[in-house]
Amino acid sequence: MEVSRHLNFSKASEKLRISQPGLSQQITALENELGVKLLNRTTRKVTLTEEGEYLYKKLSPLFENIERTVNELTEKKVVPQTTVKIAAVPSAASLYLPQMLTMLHKEFPDVEFYLQETTSTQAIELINRQKSHIAYIRTPKDTATLKRQGFNFIELERYPLQLIVAKSHPAAHQKTVDLKELQHEKFIHYDRQQSPALYDLLEQACLVAGFRPKTFCVGPEILTIASLVANGLGVTLIPQDMATLLDSSKVSAVNLTQQTLHSSISIIWRNSDYVPLITQTILRLVNREQAPSATG
């Protein structure tokens, strides 16, 4: 490559920091190995044969790419990302990711994004196993647990809890309702292991209202829970951001009085010295787009 680039053995050997006779011997060995002549050599000049020119043109882009890749790794200390893996709870996947991916695609048009809708618990596990770069989870009751587990996080906008009832329920057309009035209702609850933040919120809201919820069923996903509510099998509590995703023709979202509990989505990533470039960009965009919020 160097001889073809300079068409001069002296310059090529100087660039490669090897002796000129040694370089000449390597070229001869290469020609013998390939079974074709690559260079026309005289005492005055060096030119490429037809085979040599073909090989040079084919290999030049590959060598340039190798050099560029090595430089990025050694100088920038950053591995270029070709894929970004994001895990997200369903509400975050619908509310936050479309806008985020639009902005990212403008900056990184050649990058592929892999999205996985999952529960908060599963999303945390994917980060731990390095199967996802970042995750959108429902913010846990005790955010200190995230730090203890080795995560950094950014908490996004907070939303109040709402009561979700079937359209046929007496509270469906009320503007507000006191949760205390529903203490005898059956509740569609959340899975304590897979959705701990939502489980804790429903439990705490009912305790603040002076009762323990009577659980009729534990739902694995929000759409399943909404379907059970729509069929009159119980009521549930849900953060307002999630309520906007439900079919308003089948269920009603009612504001609660005397409730100060809120819920939010947090972006989490591993606490380490190395954060990939595109992950850094996501975090920068989040900090720019979101209102000031708690970070850890």
Backbone as CSV, one residue per row, in Angstrom:
resi,resn,N_x,N_y,N_z,CA_x,CA_y,CA_z,C_x,C_y,C_z
1,MET,0.831,-1.202,0.000,0.000,0.000,0.000,0.869,1.257,0.000
2,GLU,1.917,1.266,0.820,2.776,2.449,0.888,3.560,2.645,-0.414
3,VAL,4.058,1.570,-0.988,4.793,1.678,-2.253,3.856,2.173,-3.358
4,SER,2.654,1.674,-3.380,1.687,2.106,-4.392,1.296,3.564,-4.202
5,ARG,1.236,3.974,-2.949,0.844,5.346,-2.647,1.925,6.336,-3.095
6,HIS,3.203,5.998,-2.848,4.308,6.924,-3.145,4.973,6.640,-4.484
7,LEU,4.837,5.384,-4.966,5.569,4.938,-6.167,7.048,5.288,-6.045
8,ASN,7.545,5.031,-4.830,8.938,5.335,-4.514,9.337,4.474,-3.323
9,PHE,10.337,3.603,-3.526,10.735,2.686,-2.458,11.386,3.413,-1.286
10,SER,12.142,4.455,-1.593,12.817,5.196,-0.521,11.791,5.836,0.413
11,LYS,10.805,6.523,-0.175,9.786,7.185,0.644,8.937,6.163,1.407
12,ALA,8.612,5.068,0.742,7.788,4.040,1.390,8.532,3.381,2.539
13,SER,9.805,3.079,2.353,10.579,2.436,3.422,10.766,3.384,4.602
14,GLU,10.923,4.693,4.299,11.044,5.688,5.369,9.747,5.772,6.164
15,LYS,8.623,5.758,5.450,7.322,5.829,6.107,7.083,4.599,6.982
16,LEU,7.505,3.446,6.494,7.298,2.185,7.210,8.388,1.898,8.242
17,ARG,9.464,2.703,8.192,10.584,2.549,9.119,11.233,1.170,8.986
18,ILE,11.396,0.744,7.753,12.150,-0.485,7.481,13.155,-0.172,6.372
19,SER,14.141,-1.048,6.201,15.159,-0.798,5.182,14.570,-0.975,3.783
20,GLN,15.161,-0.263,2.822,14.692,-0.366,1.447,14.864,-1.776,0.880
21,PRO,16.020,-2.440,1.116,16.164,-3.829,0.620,15.125,-4.760,1.245
22,GLY,14.850,-4.543,2.541,13.849,-5.381,3.215,12.472,-5.204,2.600
23,LEU,12.126,-3.954,2.269,10.832,-3.674,1.639,10.757,-4.321,0.255
24,SER,11.838,-4.224,-0.484,11.882,-4.815,-1.821,11.686,-6.325,-1.749
25,GLN,12.306,-6.960,-0.753,12.153,-8.403,-0.588,10.699,-8.775,-0.253
26,GLN,10.019,-7.927,0.566,8.624,-8.202,0.939,7.704,-8.088,-0.279
27,ILE,7.983,-7.091,-1.137,7.172,-6.932,-2.355,7.341,-8.152,-3.260
28,THR,8.599,-8.596,-3.390,8.867,-9.783,-4.222,8.157,-11.009,-3.651
29,ALA,8.189,-11.155,-2.316,7.529,-12.289,-1.660,6.016,-12.224,-1.883
30,LEU,5.451,-11.012,-1.835,4.019,-10.843,-2.045,3.626,-11.213,-3.475
31,GLU,4.447,-10.771,-4.432,4.176,-11.094,-5.841,4.240,-12.601,-6.069
32,ASN,5.211,-13.254,-5.429,5.337,-14.710,-5.572,4.128,-15.429,-4.968
33,GLU,3.669,-14.912,-3.848,2.526,-15.528,-3.171,1.247,-15.379,-3.997
34,LEU,1.062,-14.192,-4.590,-0.137,-13.937,-5.383,-0.050,-14.532,-6.787
35,GLY,1.168,-14.713,-7.262,1.365,-15.254,-8.596,1.172,-14.227,-9.694
36,VAL,1.244,-12.961,-9.349,1.130,-11.888,-10.346,2.163,-10.811,-10.037
37,LYS,2.548,-10.058,-11.062,3.467,-8.957,-10.874,2.664,-7.706,-10.514
38,LEU,3.073,-7.016,-9.479,2.333,-5.849,-8.996,2.993,-4.533,-9.398
39,LEU,4.319,-4.527,-9.532,5.055,-3.295,-9.801,6.022,-3.466,-10.967
40,ASN,6.105,-2.423,-11.764,7.168,-2.323,-12.759,8.277,-1.480,-12.144
41,ARG,9.454,-2.067,-11.974,10.539,-1.353,-11.303,11.726,-1.155,-12.241
42,THR,12.172,0.072,-12.319,13.423,0.397,-13.024,14.266,1.218,-12.072
43,THR,15.468,1.560,-12.501,16.337,2.381,-11.651,15.806,3.799,-11.511
44,ARG,14.937,4.212,-12.424,14.458,5.602,-12.406,13.063,5.764,-11.796
45,LYS,12.183,4.763,-12.014,10.822,4.957,-11.510,10.140,3.625,-11.221
46,VAL,9.048,3.763,-10.465,8.219,2.610,-10.107,6.794,2.909,-10.579
47,THR,6.175,1.963,-11.255,4.784,2.116,-11.683,4.011,0.859,-11.330
48,LEU,2.714,1.006,-11.249,1.844,-0.128,-10.951,1.514,-0.884,-12.234
49,THR,1.527,-2.201,-12.140,1.028,-2.996,-13.253,-0.507,-2.922,-13.217
50,GLU,-1.156,-3.490,-14.183,-2.622,-3.504,-14.199,-3.160,-4.245,-12.976
51,GLU,-2.495,-5.361,-12.618,-2.902,-6.116,-11.439,-2.650,-5.326,-10.154
52,GLY,-1.492,-4.639,-10.121,-1.153,-3.841,-8.957,-2.131,-2.696,-8.745
53,GLU,-2.534,-2.038,-9.830,-3.476,-0.934,-9.729,-4.844,-1.431,-9.253
54,TYR,-5.252,-2.600,-9.764,-6.526,-3.194,-9.353,-6.523,-3.484,-7.848
55,LEU,-5.429,-4.113,-7.369,-5.328,-4.468,-5.959,-5.314,-3.219,-5.079
56,TYR,-4.582,-2.198,-5.515,-4.477,-0.959,-4.735,-5.843,-0.285,-4.595
57,LYS,-6.575,-0.179,-5.710,-7.883,0.485,-5.671,-8.882,-0.288,-4.802
58,LYS,-8.770,-1.601,-4.820,-9.684,-2.414,-4.018,-9.391,-2.322,-2.528
59,LEU,-8.099,-2.254,-2.197,-7.709,-2.295,-0.789,-7.670,-0.932,-0.111
60,SER,-7.497,0.145,-0.887,-7.369,1.486,-0.297,-8.502,1.843,0.662
61,PRO,-9.783,1.688,0.256,-10.876,2.035,1.183,-10.855,1.217,2.461
62,LEU,-10.452,-0.062,2.353,-10.405,-0.914,3.535,-9.347,-0.434,4.521
63,PHE,-8.186,-0.078,4.004,-7.108,0.396,4.877,-7.459,1.742,5.502
64,GLU,-8.126,2.604,4.733,-8.549,3.899,5.279,-9.552,3.711,6.409
65,ASN,-10.444,2.750,6.234,-11.432,2.478,7.272,-10.773,1.919,8.528
66,ILE,-9.789,1.036,8.338,-9.044,0.496,9.475,-8.338,1.622,10.233
67,GLU,-7.678,2.496,9.488,-6.942,3.595,10.111,-7.887,4.528,10.863
68,ARG,-9.036,4.833,10.246,-10.009,5.725,10.885,-10.567,5.106,12.170
69,THR,-10.849,3.806,12.107,-11.390,3.111,13.268,-10.392,3.086,14.414
70,VAL,-9.130,2.786,14.095,-8.089,2.754,15.130,-7.897,4.139,15.742
71,ASN,-7.924,5.183,14.910,-7.770,6.547,15.421,-8.903,6.933,16.361
72,GLU,-10.136,6.548,16.010,-11.276,6.852,16.875,-11.128,6.172,18.225
73,LEU,-10.607,4.962,18.180,-10.466,4.187,19.410,-9.343,4.727,20.284
74,THR,-8.211,5.088,19.667,-7.041,5.517,20.440,-7.079,6.995,20.818
75,GLU,-7.644,7.837,19.945,-7.637,9.276,20.208,-8.888,9.733,20.958
76,LYS,-10.068,9.288,20.497,-11.315,9.742,21.112,-11.717,8.895,22.307
77,LYS,-11.104,7.737,22.438,-11.436,6.812,23.518,-12.914,6.432,23.490
78,VAL,-13.527,6.406,22.331,-14.939,6.099,22.181,-15.126,5.062,21.084
79,VAL,-15.877,4.026,21.368,-16.187,3.025,20.356,-17.421,3.480,19.588
80,PRO,-17.327,3.665,18.272,-18.497,4.099,17.505,-19.619,3.068,17.614
81,GLN,-20.810,3.533,17.906,-21.958,2.648,18.018,-22.658,2.501,16.672
82,THR,-22.984,1.282,16.325,-23.787,1.051,15.120,-25.208,0.651,15.488
83,THR,-25.392,0.214,16.747,-26.726,-0.120,17.241,-26.895,0.446,18.645
84,VAL,-28.124,0.805,18.969,-28.454,1.276,20.312,-29.647,0.466,20.809
85,LYS,-29.509,-0.134,21.983,-30.559,-0.975,22.547,-31.214,-0.247,23.721
86,ILE,-32.526,-0.104,23.622,-33.286,0.638,24.626,-34.414,-0.246,25.148
87,ALA,-34.468,-0.405,26.462,-35.582,-1.116,27.098,-36.508,-0.066,27.702
88,ALA,-37.818,-0.326,27.648,-38.758,0.682,28.147,-40.066,0.054,28.594
89,VAL,-40.643,0.604,29.655,-42.001,0.216,30.034,-42.941,0.768,28.962
90,PRO,-44.114,0.153,28.754,-44.999,0.540,27.645,-45.345,2.018,27.591
91,SER,-45.623,2.642,28.737,-46.003,4.062,28.722,-44.862,4.931,28.214
92,ALA,-43.637,4.627,28.623,-42.485,5.396,28.150,-42.233,5.157,26.676
93,ALA,-42.431,3.903,26.237,-42.231,3.579,24.830,-43.164,4.390,23.935
94,SER,-44.364,4.672,24.430,-45.338,5.431,23.643,-45.176,6.939,23.781
95,LEU,-44.834,7.399,24.980,-44.830,8.839,25.246,-43.499,9.519,24.958
96,TYR,-42.400,8.845,25.233,-41.095,9.493,25.156,-40.250,9.080,23.952
97,LEU,-40.320,7.804,23.584,-39.397,7.306,22.573,-39.619,7.857,21.160
98,PRO,-40.854,8.071,20.702,-40.996,8.605,19.337,-40.247,9.912,19.109
99,GLN,-40.382,10.856,20.036,-39.680,12.133,19.896,-38.173,11.954,20.026
100,MET,-37.758,11.112,20.977,-36.334,10.879,21.188,-35.692,10.258,19.948
101,LEU,-36.336,9.252,19.368,-35.776,8.578,18.201,-35.749,9.496,16.982
102,THR,-36.706,10.392,16.876,-36.703,11.370,15.778,-35.471,12.254,15.859
103,MET,-35.166,12.736,17.056,-33.993,13.599,17.241,-32.701,12.822,17.015
104,LEU,-32.645,11.584,17.503,-31.430,10.783,17.350,-31.172,10.421,15.891
105,HIS,-32.242,10.131,15.153,-32.070,9.748,13.750,-31.474,10.890,12.928
106,LYS,-31.771,12.121,13.311,-31.211,13.276,12.601,-29.698,13.356,12.812
107,GLU,-29.246,13.024,14.020,-27.812,13.099,14.331,-27.057,11.843,13.898
108,PHE,-27.747,10.688,13.926,-27.091,9.413,13.614,-27.958,8.627,12.627
109,PRO,-28.011,9.053,11.374,-28.909,8.417,10.392,-28.571,6.964,10.084
110,ASP,-27.343,6.530,10.348,-26.937,5.163,9.996,-27.044,4.179,11.167
111,VAL,-27.447,4.673,12.324,-27.518,3.814,13.509,-28.869,3.103,13.570
112,GLU,-28.855,1.825,13.960,-30.081,1.059,14.144,-30.462,1.058,15.626
113,PHE,-31.757,1.190,15.874,-32.251,1.214,17.251,-33.090,-0.036,17.509
114,TYR,-32.772,-0.709,18.616,-33.513,-1.893,19.026,-34.293,-1.560,20.298
115,LEU,-35.617,-1.657,20.219,-36.476,-1.314,21.346,-37.105,-2.574,21.917
116,GLN,-37.159,-2.652,23.235,-37.794,-3.787,23.881,-38.748,-3.272,24.950
117,GLU,-40.059,-3.508,24.734,-41.053,-3.144,25.738,-41.042,-4.201,26.822
118,THR,-40.957,-3.755,28.067,-40.824,-4.715,29.152,-41.276,-4.071,30.457
119,THR,-41.150,-4.793,31.544,-41.463,-4.242,32.858,-40.225,-3.544,33.420
120,SER,-40.429,-2.783,34.479,-39.298,-2.088,35.101,-38.251,-3.078,35.609
121,THR,-38.698,-4.138,36.243,-37.775,-5.143,36.781,-36.960,-5.789,35.672
122,GLN,-37.621,-6.150,34.580,-36.918,-6.774,33.460,-35.967,-5.791,32.786
123,ALA,-36.366,-4.510,32.723,-35.503,-3.494,32.116,-34.209,-3.332,32.915
124,ILE,-34.331,-3.327,34.221,-33.147,-3.229,35.085,-32.231,-4.428,34.864
125,GLU,-32.822,-5.597,34.722,-32.039,-6.819,34.486,-31.310,-6.742,33.146
126,LEU,-31.962,-6.184,32.131,-31.328,-6.047,30.811,-30.123,-5.112,30.878
127,ILE,-30.231,-4.048,31.665,-29.085,-3.139,31.841,-27.956,-3.870,32.566
128,ASN,-28.304,-4.600,33.610,-27.298,-5.334,34.380,-26.551,-6.348,33.525
129,ARG,-27.266,-6.982,32.600,-26.652,-7.999,31.745,-26.037,-7.391,30.490
130,GLN,-26.029,-6.059,30.424,-25.475,-5.330,29.275,-26.177,-5.702,27.973
131,LYS,-27.470,-5.999,28.074,-28.294,-6.280,26.901,-28.993,-5.018,26.397
132,SER,-28.964,-3.963,27.200,-29.511,-2.669,26.809,-28.548,-1.575,27.257
133,HIS,-28.482,-0.489,26.467,-27.616,0.631,26.831,-28.282,1.524,27.868
134,ILE,-29.571,1.800,27.671,-30.327,2.592,28.640,-31.707,1.965,28.789
135,ALA,-32.431,2.378,29.832,-33.786,1.870,30.039,-34.671,2.965,30.612
136,TYR,-35.913,2.942,30.176,-36.949,3.813,30.745,-37.780,2.958,31.701
137,ILE,-37.728,3.279,32.990,-38.459,2.501,33.989,-39.395,3.414,34.785
138,ARG,-40.380,2.806,35.464,-41.201,3.555,36.401,-40.344,3.826,37.634
139,THR,-40.212,5.093,38.009,-39.319,5.476,39.109,-39.703,4.749,40.395
140,PRO,-38.769,4.041,41.013,-39.088,3.297,42.240,-39.342,4.232,43.413
141,LYS,-40.017,3.693,44.418,-40.343,4.457,45.630,-39.079,4.975,46.301
142,ASP,-38.070,4.138,46.372,-36.791,4.502,46.992,-35.721,4.573,45.910
143,THR,-35.437,5.787,45.427,-34.458,5.934,44.344,-33.040,5.609,44.800
144,ALA,-32.820,5.588,46.098,-31.489,5.240,46.604,-31.108,3.812,46.214
145,THR,-32.124,2.976,45.996,-31.832,1.595,45.590,-31.160,1.556,44.219
146,LEU,-31.500,2.519,43.351,-30.867,2.573,42.034,-29.367,2.828,42.174
147,LYS,-29.011,3.772,43.050,-27.591,4.079,43.256,-26.857,2.883,43.859
148,ARG,-27.516,2.214,44.801,-26.872,1.055,45.436,-26.634,-0.066,44.429
149,GLN,-27.489,-0.138,43.422,-27.350,-1.168,42.394,-26.379,-0.753,41.282
150,GLY,-25.795,0.441,41.400,-24.794,0.871,40.427,-25.348,1.595,39.222
151,PHE,-26.528,2.253,39.384,-27.133,2.966,38.271,-27.060,4.475,38.465
152,ASN,-26.945,5.177,37.354,-27.243,6.608,37.311,-28.657,6.739,36.773
153,PHE,-29.337,7.837,37.104,-30.693,7.991,36.591,-31.057,9.454,36.437
154,ILE,-32.004,9.689,35.533,-32.609,11.008,35.356,-34.116,10.819,35.478
155,GLU,-34.729,11.500,36.430,-36.174,11.398,36.601,-36.855,12.419,35.703
156,LEU,-37.863,11.976,34.959,-38.592,12.847,34.048,-39.811,13.444,34.763
157,GLU,-40.720,14.000,34.000,-41.866,14.715,34.586,-42.710,13.817,35.486
158,ARG,-43.207,14.415,36.589,-44.047,13.667,37.528,-45.533,13.888,37.208
159,TYR,-46.329,12.819,37.427,-47.761,12.873,37.137,-48.555,12.382,38.348
160,PRO,-49.728,12.971,38.601,-50.567,12.512,39.718,-51.240,11.182,39.399
161,LEU,-51.699,10.505,40.447,-52.453,9.271,40.270,-53.891,9.584,39.901
162,GLN,-54.509,8.710,39.118,-55.920,8.829,38.774,-56.618,7.507,39.017
163,LEU,-57.917,7.588,39.260,-58.739,6.399,39.405,-59.236,5.975,38.028
164,ILE,-59.113,4.688,37.717,-59.596,4.159,36.446,-60.786,3.245,36.727
165,VAL,-61.918,3.572,36.103,-63.138,2.790,36.314,-63.798,2.507,34.959
166,ALA,-64.697,1.535,34.953,-65.459,1.236,33.742,-66.432,2.379,33.470
167,LYS,-66.847,2.535,32.233,-67.781,3.586,31.852,-69.109,3.469,32.592
168,SER,-69.452,2.245,33.005,-70.709,2.013,33.718,-70.610,2.265,35.214
169,HIS,-69.416,2.556,35.703,-69.220,2.761,37.141,-69.812,4.106,37.558
170,PRO,-70.405,4.198,38.775,-70.995,5.454,39.249,-70.032,6.636,39.261
171,ALA,-68.714,6.359,39.451,-67.740,7.443,39.523,-67.235,7.893,38.155
172,ALA,-67.667,7.209,37.102,-67.112,7.447,35.767,-67.311,8.863,35.270
173,HIS,-68.391,9.512,35.666,-68.693,10.848,35.145,-68.451,11.945,36.177
174,GLN,-67.793,11.608,37.265,-67.440,12.618,38.264,-66.119,13.277,37.889
175,LYS,-65.980,14.563,38.235,-64.725,15.262,37.963,-63.640,14.825,38.938
176,THR,-64.032,14.637,40.182,-63.094,14.173,41.208,-63.799,13.170,42.112
177,VAL,-63.015,12.379,42.802,-63.565,11.409,43.730,-62.593,11.219,44.889
178,ASP,-63.161,11.035,46.082,-62.346,10.743,47.258,-62.113,9.238,47.287
179,LEU,-60.862,8.826,47.293,-60.541,7.403,47.238,-61.167,6.640,48.403
180,LYS,-61.427,7.343,49.495,-62.029,6.718,50.669,-63.385,6.084,50.322
181,GLU,-64.067,6.675,49.329,-65.385,6.185,48.933,-65.318,4.832,48.216
182,LEU,-64.120,4.424,47.829,-63.975,3.173,47.079,-63.349,2.057,47.911
183,GLN,-63.370,2.204,49.227,-62.693,1.225,50.078,-63.326,-0.164,50.008
184,HIS,-64.582,-0.246,49.564,-65.230,-1.550,49.459,-65.161,-2.118,48.041
185,GLU,-64.530,-1.397,47.149,-64.392,-1.859,45.761,-63.321,-2.951,45.655
186,LYS,-63.451,-3.746,44.611,-62.391,-4.696,44.290,-61.374,-3.999,43.387
187,PHE,-60.078,-4.199,43.681,-59.020,-3.540,42.925,-58.290,-4.523,42.003
188,ILE,-58.012,-4.058,40.793,-57.108,-4.771,39.896,-55.714,-4.243,40.225
189,HIS,-54.882,-5.091,40.754,-53.596,-4.664,41.312,-52.459,-4.934,40.323
190,TYR,-51.254,-4.489,40.723,-50.055,-4.670,39.905,-49.190,-5.783,40.485
191,ASP,-48.400,-6.402,39.627,-47.485,-7.449,40.060,-46.354,-6.836,40.884
192,ARG,-46.224,-7.309,42.099,-45.251,-6.710,43.022,-43.815,-6.894,42.562
193,GLN,-43.539,-8.008,41.874,-42.175,-8.280,41.432,-41.830,-7.560,40.135
194,GLN,-42.766,-7.538,39.195,-42.488,-6.962,37.884,-42.743,-5.459,37.811
195,SER,-43.695,-4.961,38.604,-44.033,-3.520,38.589,-44.063,-2.988,40.013
196,PRO,-42.913,-3.027,40.707,-42.892,-2.649,42.127,-43.299,-1.209,42.388
197,ALA,-42.936,-0.290,41.496,-43.266,1.126,41.719,-44.775,1.335,41.699
198,LEU,-45.474,0.745,40.735,-46.928,0.893,40.639,-47.626,0.154,41.784
199,TYR,-47.100,-0.989,42.156,-47.652,-1.730,43.299,-47.583,-0.872,44.564
200,ASP,-46.416,-0.299,44.824,-46.237,0.525,46.027,-47.136,1.762,46.004
201,LEU,-47.309,2.376,44.824,-48.150,3.574,44.726,-49.607,3.261,45.058
202,LEU,-50.139,2.177,44.515,-51.528,1.822,44.792,-51.717,1.500,46.272
203,GLU,-50.790,0.731,46.832,-50.870,0.394,48.251,-50.828,1.649,49.124
204,GLN,-49.889,2.536,48.842,-49.717,3.740,49.651,-50.918,4.672,49.532
205,ALA,-51.453,4.813,48.313,-52.607,5.694,48.105,-53.802,5.213,48.912
206,CYS,-54.025,3.914,48.923,-55.136,3.368,49.688,-54.912,3.515,51.195
207,LEU,-53.677,3.333,51.644,-53.371,3.505,53.064,-53.584,4.949,53.507
208,VAL,-53.194,5.903,52.651,-53.428,7.315,52.948,-54.930,7.593,53.074
209,ALA,-55.725,6.873,52.260,-57.184,7.043,52.303,-57.815,6.262,53.455
210,GLY,-57.000,5.471,54.179,-57.488,4.799,55.380,-57.925,3.360,55.210
211,PHE,-57.489,2.679,54.155,-57.881,1.286,53.992,-56.832,0.513,53.196
212,ARG,-56.930,-0.817,53.269,-56.101,-1.699,52.454,-56.933,-2.156,51.256
213,PRO,-56.380,-2.123,50.049,-57.170,-2.497,48.872,-57.528,-3.984,48.861
214,LYS,-58.759,-4.271,48.450,-59.200,-5.648,48.283,-58.830,-6.082,46.859
215,THR,-57.838,-6.907,46.755,-57.342,-7.297,45.431,-58.196,-8.404,44.833
216,PHE,-58.762,-8.132,43.662,-59.523,-9.139,42.933,-58.619,-9.914,41.982
217,CYS,-57.672,-9.178,41.360,-56.808,-9.805,40.360,-55.520,-9.001,40.244
218,VAL,-54.430,-9.682,39.958,-53.142,-9.033,39.702,-52.863,-9.138,38.212
219,GLY,-52.715,-7.985,37.560,-52.538,-7.971,36.114,-51.077,-7.873,35.717
220,PRO,-50.690,-8.563,34.651,-49.292,-8.517,34.212,-48.941,-7.273,33.410
221,GLU,-49.927,-6.711,32.675,-49.657,-5.561,31.821,-50.790,-4.557,31.932
222,ILE,-50.482,-3.302,31.610,-51.455,-2.235,31.760,-52.669,-2.434,30.863
223,LEU,-52.481,-2.921,29.630,-53.614,-3.108,28.741,-54.530,-4.227,29.245
224,THR,-53.945,-5.249,29.862,-54.743,-6.317,30.455,-55.534,-5.783,31.630
225,ILE,-54.880,-4.996,32.466,-55.557,-4.398,33.622,-56.698,-3.502,33.161
226,ALA,-56.466,-2.684,32.138,-57.498,-1.783,31.620,-58.680,-2.576,31.078
227,SER,-58.402,-3.717,30.435,-59.468,-4.551,29.894,-60.322,-5.130,31.011
228,LEU,-59.682,-5.547,32.095,-60.429,-6.075,33.243,-61.306,-4.996,33.862
229,VAL,-60.766,-3.795,33.968,-61.540,-2.666,34.507,-62.716,-2.347,33.588
230,ALA,-62.465,-2.318,32.290,-63.509,-1.975,31.311,-64.672,-2.960,31.381
231,ASN,-64.398,-4.197,31.769,-65.445,-5.207,31.880,-66.092,-5.253,33.262
232,GLY,-65.800,-4.234,34.053,-66.458,-4.102,35.344,-65.992,-5.053,36.415
233,LEU,-64.791,-5.612,36.267,-64.284,-6.580,37.237,-63.558,-5.935,38.408
234,GLY,-63.379,-4.642,38.371,-62.716,-3.935,39.457,-62.284,-2.554,39.020
235,VAL,-61.629,-1.833,39.922,-61.091,-0.500,39.631,-59.590,-0.547,39.863
236,THR,-58.891,0.491,39.466,-57.457,0.548,39.734,-57.002,1.998,39.777
237,LEU,-55.774,2.197,40.197,-55.144,3.517,40.202,-54.000,3.495,39.207
238,ILE,-53.822,4.615,38.542,-52.830,4.655,37.477,-52.258,6.062,37.354
239,PRO,-50.961,6.220,37.060,-50.412,7.561,36.834,-51.050,8.201,35.598
240,GLN,-51.181,9.500,35.628,-51.865,10.217,34.552,-51.219,9.992,33.189
241,ASP,-49.886,9.854,33.145,-49.234,9.644,31.852,-49.653,8.317,31.224
242,MET,-49.873,7.299,32.062,-50.327,6.013,31.553,-51.798,6.072,31.157
243,ALA,-52.577,6.859,31.898,-54.016,6.957,31.627,-54.284,7.508,30.231
244,THR,-53.395,8.372,29.742,-53.608,8.966,28.412,-53.520,7.923,27.294
245,LEU,-52.946,6.756,27.586,-52.791,5.715,26.581,-53.995,4.773,26.511
246,LEU,-54.921,4.887,27.477,-56.057,3.970,27.528,-57.187,4.432,26.620
247,ASP,-58.028,3.504,26.239,-59.183,3.780,25.376,-60.271,4.477,26.195
248,SER,-60.458,5.772,25.988,-61.413,6.557,26.774,-62.866,6.187,26.495
249,SER,-63.094,5.375,25.452,-64.467,4.942,25.171,-64.865,3.761,26.049
250,LYS,-63.881,3.144,26.707,-64.156,1.963,27.522,-63.944,2.196,29.014
251,VAL,-63.028,3.095,29.346,-62.762,3.384,30.758,-62.712,4.898,30.965
252,SER,-62.880,5.311,32.212,-62.794,6.731,32.559,-61.675,6.938,33.572
253,ALA,-60.955,8.027,33.406,-59.910,8.415,34.358,-60.448,9.573,35.192
254,VAL,-60.463,9.399,36.491,-61.050,10.385,37.399,-59.967,10.884,38.356
255,ASN,-59.906,12.207,38.540,-58.930,12.783,39.464,-59.294,12.452,40.904
256,LEU,-58.262,12.334,41.742,-58.449,12.015,43.154,-58.301,13.259,44.010
257,THR,-59.134,13.377,45.017,-58.997,14.464,45.990,-58.122,13.984,47.141
258,GLN,-57.508,14.916,47.817,-56.720,14.631,49.021,-55.634,13.583,48.777
259,GLN,-55.053,13.623,47.568,-53.946,12.727,47.249,-52.764,13.549,46.732
260,THR,-51.599,13.327,47.284,-50.399,14.068,46.866,-49.357,13.148,46.217
261,LEU,-49.716,11.897,46.009,-48.766,10.951,45.430,-48.608,11.187,43.932
262,HIS,-47.376,11.035,43.468,-47.072,11.204,42.046,-46.250,10.025,41.550
263,SER,-46.185,9.893,40.240,-45.367,8.863,39.621,-44.623,9.457,38.436
264,SER,-43.527,8.827,38.073,-42.726,9.338,36.953,-41.974,8.207,36.284
265,ILE,-41.410,8.543,35.154,-40.500,7.650,34.445,-39.076,8.147,34.691
266,SER,-38.148,7.225,34.867,-36.736,7.580,34.990,-35.931,6.837,33.926
267,ILE,-34.941,7.513,33.379,-33.987,6.871,32.485,-32.814,6.396,33.330
268,ILE,-32.424,5.144,33.175,-31.301,4.616,33.947,-30.233,4.067,33.021
269,TRP,-28.985,4.094,33.494,-27.857,3.491,32.779,-26.798,3.120,33.790
270,ARG,-25.895,2.253,33.406,-24.877,1.777,34.333,-23.923,2.890,34.715
271,ASN,-23.555,2.913,35.965,-22.581,3.871,36.474,-21.180,3.340,36.168
272,SER,-20.558,3.891,35.124,-19.222,3.426,34.732,-18.443,4.581,34.127
273,ASP,-17.137,4.368,33.976,-16.280,5.411,33.400,-16.543,5.579,31.908
274,TYR,-16.995,4.500,31.255,-17.189,4.557,29.812,-18.672,4.554,29.472
275,VAL,-19.140,5.607,28.819,-20.515,5.692,28.338,-20.459,5.910,26.836
276,PRO,-21.029,4.995,26.014,-20.974,5.133,24.554,-21.494,6.484,24.082
277,LEU,-20.984,6.932,22.945,-21.271,8.262,22.421,-22.765,8.527,22.254
278,ILE,-23.489,7.588,21.643,-24.912,7.828,21.385,-25.702,7.829,22.693
279,THR,-25.284,7.004,23.644,-25.920,7.045,24.963,-25.705,8.410,25.591
280,GLN,-24.506,8.957,25.445,-24.236,10.309,25.944,-25.166,11.320,25.281
281,THR,-25.386,11.154,23.972,-26.255,12.070,23.240,-27.687,11.984,23.741
282,ILE,-28.170,10.769,24.000,-29.521,10.589,24.531,-29.669,11.343,25.838
283,LEU,-28.702,11.195,26.711,-28.760,11.852,28.018,-28.705,13.369,27.862
284,ARG,-27.904,13.836,26.916,-27.832,15.279,26.665,-29.169,15.810,26.164
285,LEU,-29.795,15.084,25.250,-31.087,15.506,24.711,-32.165,15.495,25.788
286,VAL,-32.122,14.493,26.646,-33.092,14.404,27.726,-32.955,15.605,28.663
287,ASN,-31.719,15.901,29.029,-31.491,17.045,29.927,-31.913,18.361,29.287
288,ARG,-31.786,18.439,27.962,-32.151,19.666,27.259,-33.656,19.801,27.108
289,GLU,-34.347,18.702,26.829,-35.761,18.752,26.532,-36.650,18.751,27.779
290,GLN,-36.187,18.085,28.839,-37.043,17.955,30.009,-36.882,19.148,30.942
291,ALA,-37.947,19.396,31.694,-37.900,20.426,32.725,-36.949,19.969,33.819
292,PRO,-36.403,20.891,34.634,-35.485,20.494,35.708,-36.127,19.436,36.600
293,SER,-35.362,18.388,36.888,-35.894,17.295,37.694,-34.786,16.660,38.498
294,ALA,-35.147,15.698,39.347,-34.148,15.049,40.197,-33.266,14.150,39.357
295,THR,-31.981,14.160,39.655,-31.052,13.259,38.985,-30.193,12.584,40.025
296,GLY,-29.623,11.446,39.643,-28.761,10.744,40.576,-27.661,10.028,39.853
